[in-house]
Amino acid sequence: MAKKIISLTFIQRDTVRAKHPELWHQCIYLDTGKLSQTHYSWRYTTSVETALALRLMGLCTIEDQGES
């Protein structure tokens, strides 16, 4: 199954956990501590479908994994 790496800010992470638990349970924690534009974010891996669903709702950013 294809996977994507997503980044969630504090607000996005809490929103996904509280309002979309079925999607939250499909996200696997990778690491923390990324600071960009004054936003602290966490990295997770998830299926392409889940990543796209969260992105369409504005609840994550999808990291470019250098795939061609």
DSSP file (Angstrom, degrees, kcal/mol; ACC not computed):
  #  RESIDUE AA STRUCTURE BP1 BP2  ACC     N-H-->O    O-->H-N    N-H-->O    O-->H-N    TCO  KAPPA ALPHA  PHI   PSI    X-CA   Y-CA   Z-CA
    1    1 A M              0   0    0      0, 0.0     2,-0.1     0, 0.0     0, 0.0   0.000 360.0 360.0 360.0 132.8    0.0    0.0    0.0
    2    2 A A        -     0   0    0      1,-0.0    46,-1.0    45,-0.0     2,-0.3  -0.419 360.0-160.0 -69.2 142.1    1.3    3.4   -0.9
    3    3 A K  E     -A   47   0A   0     44,-0.2     2,-0.3    -2,-0.1    44,-0.2  -0.898   8.1-160.3-124.2 154.0    2.1    5.8    1.9
    4    4 A K  E     -A   46   0A   0     42,-3.0    42,-2.2    -2,-0.3     2,-0.5  -0.946  18.7-128.1-127.9 151.3    2.5    9.5    2.2
    5    5 A I  E     -A   45   0A   0     58,-0.4    58,-2.8    -2,-0.3     2,-0.3  -0.888  30.8-172.4 -99.7 129.2    4.2   11.6    4.9
    6    6 A I  E     -AB  44  62A   0     38,-2.9    38,-2.4    -2,-0.5     2,-0.4  -0.850  16.1-141.6-119.7 156.1    2.0   14.4    6.3
    7    7 A S  E     -AB  43  61A   0     54,-2.6    54,-1.8    -2,-0.3     2,-0.4  -0.962  15.4-168.4-116.7 135.7    2.6   17.3    8.6
    8    8 A L  E     -A   42   0A   0     34,-2.5    34,-2.5    -2,-0.4    52,-0.1  -0.986  11.7-143.8-124.2 131.1    0.1   18.4   11.2
    9    9 A T  E  >  -A   41   0A   0     -2,-0.4     4,-3.1    32,-0.2     5,-0.2  -0.334  39.9 -94.9 -78.0 173.0    0.2   21.6   13.2
   10   10 A F  H  > S+     0   0    0     30,-0.7     4,-2.2     1,-0.2     5,-0.2   0.924 126.8  44.2 -55.1 -48.6   -1.0   21.6   16.8
   11   11 A I  H  > S+     0   0    0      2,-0.2     4,-2.2     1,-0.2    -1,-0.2   0.912 114.7  48.8 -66.5 -42.7   -4.5   22.8   15.9
   12   12 A Q  H  > S+     0   0    0      2,-0.2     4,-2.7     1,-0.2     5,-0.2   0.931 111.1  50.6 -62.1 -45.3   -4.7   20.4   12.9
   13   13 A R  H  X S+     0   0    0     -4,-3.1     4,-2.4     1,-0.2    -2,-0.2   0.925 112.7  45.4 -59.5 -46.7   -3.6   17.5   15.0
   14   14 A D  H  X S+     0   0    0     -4,-2.2     4,-2.3    -5,-0.2     5,-0.2   0.869 112.5  51.7 -67.2 -35.8   -6.2   18.2   17.8
   15   15 A T  H  X>S+     0   0    0     -4,-2.2     4,-3.0     2,-0.2     5,-0.5   0.927 111.0  46.9 -65.2 -45.0   -8.9   18.8   15.2
   16   16 A V  H  X5S+     0   0    0     -4,-2.7     4,-1.8     1,-0.2     8,-0.4   0.934 114.0  48.3 -62.8 -45.3   -8.2   15.4   13.5
   17   17 A R  H  <5S+     0   0    0     -4,-2.4    -1,-0.2    -5,-0.2    -2,-0.2   0.906 120.4  36.4 -60.8 -42.3   -8.1   13.6   16.8
   18   18 A A  H  <5S+     0   0    0     -4,-2.3    -2,-0.2    -5,-0.2    -1,-0.2   0.891 130.2  25.6 -80.7 -41.4  -11.4   15.1   18.1
   19   19 A K  H  <5S+     0   0    0     -4,-3.0    -3,-0.2    -5,-0.2    -2,-0.2   0.648 128.6  34.5-103.0 -16.9  -13.5   15.3   15.0
   20   20 A H    >X< +     0   0    0     -4,-1.8     4,-2.4    -5,-0.5     3,-1.0  -0.399  59.6 155.8-136.5  59.1  -12.2   12.6   12.7
   21   21 A P  H 3> S+     0   0    0      0, 0.0     4,-2.1     0, 0.0     5,-0.1   0.802  74.2  61.3 -60.1 -29.1  -11.0    9.7   14.9
   22   22 A E  H 34 S+     0   0    0      1,-0.2     4,-0.1     2,-0.2    -5,-0.1   0.861 111.7  38.7 -66.6 -33.3  -11.5    7.2   12.0
   23   23 A L  H X4 S+     0   0    0     -3,-1.0     3,-1.4    -7,-0.2     4,-0.2   0.849 111.2  59.4 -79.8 -37.1   -8.8    9.1   10.0
   24   24 A W  H >< S+     0   0    0     -4,-2.4     3,-1.8    -8,-0.4    -2,-0.2   0.884  99.4  57.1 -58.7 -40.5   -6.7    9.7   13.1
   25   25 A H  T 3< S+     0   0    0     -4,-2.1    -1,-0.3     1,-0.3    -2,-0.2   0.607 100.6  59.2 -70.1 -10.6   -6.3    6.0   13.8
   26   26 A Q  T <  S+     0   0    0     -3,-1.4     2,-0.5    -4,-0.1    21,-0.3   0.439  88.0  91.2 -94.4  -1.2   -4.8    5.6   10.3
   27   27 A C    <   -     0   0    0     -3,-1.8     2,-0.5    -4,-0.2    19,-0.2  -0.833  62.3-156.5-100.2 129.9   -2.0    8.0   11.0
   28   28 A I  E     -C   45   0A   0     17,-2.9    17,-2.5    -2,-0.5     2,-0.1  -0.918  22.1-119.8-109.8 124.5    1.3    6.6   12.3
   29   29 A Y  E     +C   44   0A   0     -2,-0.5    15,-0.2    15,-0.2     3,-0.1  -0.348  35.3 168.8 -64.5 134.5    3.6    9.0   14.3
   30   30 A L  E     -     0   0A   0     13,-2.9     2,-0.3     1,-0.4    14,-0.2   0.764  55.2 -39.5-109.3 -60.2    7.1    9.5   12.8
   31   31 A D  E     -C   43   0A   0     12,-1.0    12,-2.8     3,-0.0    -1,-0.4  -0.971  45.5-140.1-162.9 174.8    8.7   12.4   14.6
   32   32 A T  E     +C   42   0A   0     -2,-0.3    10,-0.2    10,-0.2     8,-0.0  -0.768  59.7  73.4-132.9 174.3    8.2   15.9   16.1
   33   33 A G  E     +     0   0A   0      8,-0.6     2,-0.6     1,-0.3     9,-0.1   0.578  48.4 146.6  97.9  10.9   10.0   19.2   16.4
   34   34 A K  E     -C   41   0A   0      7,-1.3     7,-2.3    -3,-0.1     2,-0.6  -0.715  26.0-169.2 -84.4 123.6    9.7   20.7   13.0
   35   35 A L  E     +C   40   0A   0     -2,-0.6     2,-0.4     5,-0.2     5,-0.2  -0.952  16.1 157.0-117.3 118.4    9.5   24.4   13.2
   36   36 A S  E >   -C   39   0A   0      3,-2.2     3,-2.0    -2,-0.6    -2,-0.0  -0.988  69.5  -8.5-142.8 131.9    8.5   26.4   10.1
   37   37 A Q  T 3  S-     0   0    0     -2,-0.4    -1,-0.1     1,-0.3     3,-0.1   0.886 127.1 -57.6  50.0  45.6    7.0   29.9    9.9
   38   38 A T  T 3  S+     0   0    0      1,-0.2     2,-0.5    -3,-0.0    -1,-0.3   0.603 112.8 120.1  62.6  16.2    6.4   29.9   13.7
   39   39 A H  E <   - C   0  36A   0     -3,-2.0    -3,-2.2   -30,-0.0     2,-0.4  -0.946  54.7-148.1-112.4 125.3    4.3   26.7   13.5
   40   40 A Y  E     - C   0  35A   0     -2,-0.5   -30,-0.7    -5,-0.2     2,-0.3  -0.733  26.8-175.7 -84.5 135.0    5.4   23.6   15.3
   41   41 A S  E     -AC   9  34A   0     -7,-2.3    -7,-1.3    -2,-0.4    -8,-0.6  -0.923  21.9-141.5-136.4 161.0    4.4   20.4   13.5
   42   42 A W  E     -AC   8  32A   0    -34,-2.5   -34,-2.5    -2,-0.3     2,-0.4  -0.900  19.2-133.1-118.1 147.8    4.4   16.7   13.8
   43   43 A R  E     +AC   7  31A   0    -12,-2.8   -13,-2.9    -2,-0.3   -12,-1.0  -0.862  27.3 170.9-107.4 136.4    5.1   14.2   11.0
   44   44 A Y  E     -AC   6  29A   0    -38,-2.4   -38,-2.9    -2,-0.4     2,-0.4  -0.932  24.8-136.2-134.6 157.7    2.9   11.1   10.4
   45   45 A T  E     +AC   5  28A   0    -17,-2.5   -17,-2.9    -2,-0.3     2,-0.3  -0.938  34.8 151.6-114.0 144.8    2.7    8.5    7.7
   46   46 A T  E     -A    4   0A   0    -42,-2.2   -42,-3.0    -2,-0.4   -19,-0.1  -0.942  47.7 -68.0-158.0 172.9   -0.6    7.4    6.3
   47   47 A S  E  >  -A    3   0A   0    -21,-0.3     4,-2.6    -2,-0.3   -44,-0.2  -0.280  45.4-113.9 -67.6 157.8   -2.2    6.0    3.2
   48   48 A V  H  > S+     0   0    0    -46,-1.0     4,-2.6     1,-0.2     5,-0.2   0.900 117.3  53.7 -58.1 -41.6   -2.5    8.2    0.1
   49   49 A E  H  > S+     0   0    0      2,-0.2     4,-2.2     1,-0.2    -1,-0.2   0.915 110.7  44.5 -62.2 -45.0   -6.3    8.2    0.5
   50   50 A T  H  > S+     0   0    0      2,-0.2     4,-2.6     1,-0.2     5,-0.2   0.913 112.9  52.0 -66.9 -42.4   -6.2    9.4    4.1
   51   51 A A  H  X S+     0   0    0     -4,-2.6     4,-2.4     1,-0.2    -2,-0.2   0.924 111.8  46.4 -59.6 -44.8   -3.6   12.0    3.3
   52   52 A L  H  X S+     0   0    0     -4,-2.6     4,-2.6     2,-0.2    -1,-0.2   0.894 111.2  51.7 -66.0 -39.4   -5.7   13.4    0.4
   53   53 A A  H  X S+     0   0    0     -4,-2.2     4,-1.3     2,-0.2    -2,-0.2   0.936 113.1  44.6 -62.0 -46.6   -8.9   13.4    2.5
   54   54 A L  H  <>S+     0   0    0     -4,-2.6     5,-3.1     1,-0.2     6,-0.4   0.893 113.3  51.2 -65.0 -39.4   -7.1   15.4    5.3
   55   55 A R  H ><5S+     0   0    0     -4,-2.4     3,-1.6    -5,-0.2    -2,-0.2   0.911 106.5  53.4 -64.7 -42.4   -5.5   17.7    2.8
   56   56 A L  H 3<5S+     0   0    0     -4,-2.6    -1,-0.2     1,-0.3    -2,-0.2   0.810 109.1  49.8 -63.1 -29.0   -8.9   18.4    1.1
   57   57 A M  T 3<5S-     0   0    0     -4,-1.3    -1,-0.3    -5,-0.2    -2,-0.2   0.450 117.7-115.6 -86.1  -1.1  -10.3   19.4    4.5
   58   58 A G  T < 5S+     0   0    0     -3,-1.6    -3,-0.2    -4,-0.2    -2,-0.1   0.767  81.2 122.9  74.7  25.8   -7.3   21.7    5.1
   59   59 A L  S   <S+     0   0    0     -5,-3.1     2,-0.3    -6,-0.1    -4,-0.2   0.312  70.1  10.9-106.5   8.5   -6.1   19.5    8.1
   60   60 A C        -     0   0    0     -6,-0.4     2,-0.4    -5,-0.2   -52,-0.2  -0.983  61.6-123.9-165.4 168.5   -2.6   18.7    6.9
   61   61 A T  E     -B    7   0A   0    -54,-1.8   -54,-2.6    -2,-0.3     2,-0.5  -0.964  26.9-132.5-117.8 146.1    0.2   19.3    4.4
   62   62 A I  E     -B    6   0A   0     -2,-0.4   -56,-0.2   -56,-0.2     2,-0.2  -0.858  20.8-132.5 -99.9 127.0    1.6   16.5    2.3
   63   63 A E        -     0   0    0    -58,-2.8     2,-0.5    -2,-0.5   -58,-0.4  -0.538  18.8-116.8 -79.2 141.4    5.4   16.4    2.2
   64   64 A D        -     0   0    0     -2,-0.2    -1,-0.1     1,-0.1   -60,-0.0  -0.675  25.6-169.7 -75.0 121.4    7.1   16.0   -1.1
   65   65 A Q        -     0   0    0     -2,-0.5    -1,-0.1     2,-0.1    -2,-0.0   0.231  44.8-108.4 -99.8  13.0    9.0   12.7   -0.9
   66   66 A G        +     0   0    0      1,-0.2     2,-0.3     2,-0.0    -2,-0.1   0.742  62.1 160.3  70.5  23.4   10.9   13.2   -4.1
   67   67 A E              0   0    0      1,-0.1    -1,-0.2     0, 0.0    -2,-0.1  -0.576 360.0 360.0 -79.1 139.6    9.0   10.6   -6.1
   68   68 A S              0   0    0     -2,-0.3    -1,-0.1     0, 0.0    -2,-0.0   0.425 360.0 360.0-105.7 360.0    9.1   11.0   -9.8
